[in-house]
Amino acid sequence: MRRFSQRSHLVTLSEINITPLLDLAFVLLIIFVITTPLLEQSINLKLPTGGKPERPVEKNDIATVEIAKTGVYYLDRRPISLVDLERSLVNANKLNPNTIVYIRADEEGLNKHLYAVIDRCLRNGITRFSLRTEPPGTRR
């Protein structure tokens, strides 16, 4: 502790300076605000327009397959091969027969990747799937 002299005797300063502590707290807050959106890994897809809004479905009943323009498959935002995708969808359908497969394919991608997913679903008796689109008028 520092001591300051006041005329005839020494006085001990017992206050804590919290300015550096507040600076640190604000810096950490800014870091978390900036990095939080980066933690959500999502692929940038340009969906075709069309369709209409549908009735709500429980999140537990949805398996989302995304197909990037380059032909990379994602299951629930994790990259996956087509064989593993088929295996995962079959297992999900066995565990929950109400599973709906949402297929989000980039409009500029090749249709062969989309057809491969649909074919694998139909071969395994998964008939509840939905091709996802953007509602008309929502383009940026």
ABEGO torsion letter per residue (X at the ends): XBBBBBGABBBBBABBBAAAAAAAAAAAAAAAAAAAAAABBBBBBBBBBEEBBBBBBBAAABBBBBBBAAGBBBBGGBBBBAAAAAAAAAAAAAABAABBBBBBBBAABBAAAAAAAAAAAAAAGBABBBBBBBBBGABX
